[in-house]
Amino acid sequence: MEKFQELGELAKKKIHLADHILTQTYPLIQDPKLLLVVVENIFLALTNAMGAILYYERLFKSIPPFQDNFSSKFNMFREKIVNRYNIPKEEVKLIQEIKDIILQHKKSPVEFIKKNQLVICSGDYNMRTISIDIMKNYLNQAKNFVQKSNEIVSKNEAIFNKKYT
């Protein structure tokens, strides 16, 4: 199995996990801290789907080599992939926004729960609120991106299936 295929499968698993937590686990437990787990799984799904496209393109030598870190992959994705496959700017913005939420959470000195929402405060008291409705919106956008990624990398799937049989 090629690296892009592995990343595509991992992206599907992470999006399924985020969906399960949001639709099954959260309604039972109703702990807004679970929304952070959803954000992390959405981020992993998005980055793996993005990585699948990049490694797919790299395999066909359509893009130059890139470092295996988020910044390098994200920049390559924006510069070389977005226009080639007509990926909406909203999906690129989603990846950046989810990354920002995770970074803000890691750096935040204070977080608290208010009205079934998780509020993350930065050092200068800028606040970001995470609610179930926001997560459902992010999840739907992420599902679309993962599906689109899988469509892109499965175009020449017959080549790789013959290679391994």
N, C-alpha and C positions, 0 to 999 in steps of 0.2 A: 504494500500500500504506500502510495506517495505521501509526502508530508502534507500537501494541500488537501488530500482526501481525509487524512487523520484530523486535521484542523476543522474541516467541514463537519465531520461526525461529532467532534467535541463541541462545536458551536451548537449543533442541534440538541445535544444532551444538556448543555447549560441553559438553553432557552426553555427546554422542557422542564428543567428543574425550577427555574424562576417562575414559570407559569404554575407549576404545582404548588409551590410555596404561597404564591399570591392568591390562587383560587381555592385551594384546599386547606392548607395549614393555617394561613392568616385568619380566615373567618372563624376557625375553631378557637385559636389561641388569642387573637386580637391584641397582640403585642406589637406596637409600632416599630420596635427594634428589629423585627423580622424583615421590615422593609429594606434595611441595610443589606441583608442577605440577598434579597431580590436584586438590589442595585448591583451588588458584586457579581451575581450570576449573569445579569444582563450585560455587564461590562465584559465579562469573560466570553460570552457568546458573540458579542460584537467584535472584539479583538481577534477571536479565533476565525470568525467569518472573514474579516478583513485580511488576516494572515493567509487564509486559504486562497483568496483571490491573488494575493501578492506572490505566493509560492507557485501558484498555477501559471501566472504570467512569467515568472522567473524561469520556470521549467522550459517554456517556449522561447526564452531569451528575448521577451518583449520589453523587459525593464532591466535596468542595471542592478548589480548586487546592492543589498541593503543590510544594515546591521540588525541583529535580532533583538531590538528593543522597541518600546511603544513609539517613541518620538520618531525614530527613523522610519518605521513602518507607516505611521500615520502621515508623515510628510510625503513619502513615496506614493501612498494611496491617493492623497489629495492631488498631487502633481500629475501622476501618470494614469490613474485608474478611473477617477470620478468622471472625467469627460469622455473617456473611451467607452464606458458602459452606461452613460447617461444616469449616473447615480444622483438622486436629488440632493441638493445642498442641505435639506433638513436632516437627512440621514448622517451626513458628515458632522453636522452640528450636534446631533444626538450623541455620537461617539465622544465628542469633546465635552459635552455637558455631563454625561455619565462619569467620565474621567474626573471632571472638576468636582462632582459630588463626592467621589471617593477620596480625592485629595483633601477636600475641605473637611471631611469627617476625620481623616487621619491627623490633621493639624489642629482640629478644634479642641479648645480647652473645656468647652461646655456643650452639652447636648441635653435636651429634656423632652418630655412628652407633654403635649397640650392638645386636648380635644382629638384624641386618636391620631395625632400627627407627631412625627419626630421633627424636632427643631434643632438644627445644628448651628452653633454660633462660632464665628471666627474670633480671633484675638481682639479685633477692633469692633466686635459685636455686630458684624453683618450677619444676618440670619438667613438660613435656607430651610424651607419647610418641605418635608417629604410626607405625602399622604398616599392613601391607597389609590385614589383617582389619578394622581400624577404617575404612580407606578404602572397602572393599567395602560395609560397612554404610552409610556416609555416601552412597556413590554410589547404592545402592538406594533410600534415602529420597529423595534428590534426583531420581531418575528418576520416582518416584511424584508428587512435587510438580510437576515440569515437565509430566507427563502431565495432572495435574489442572488446571493452569493452562491448558493448551491446550484442554481440554474446556470450561472456563469461557468463554474468549474466542471459542470457535467456535460458541457457541449461536446467535448472530445473524449468522453468516457470510454467509448469503444476501443480506443487506442490502448488505454491502460488495462482494460479487461483482457484483451488479447495477450498483453505482455505477461500476465500472471497465470494464464491458463495453459 
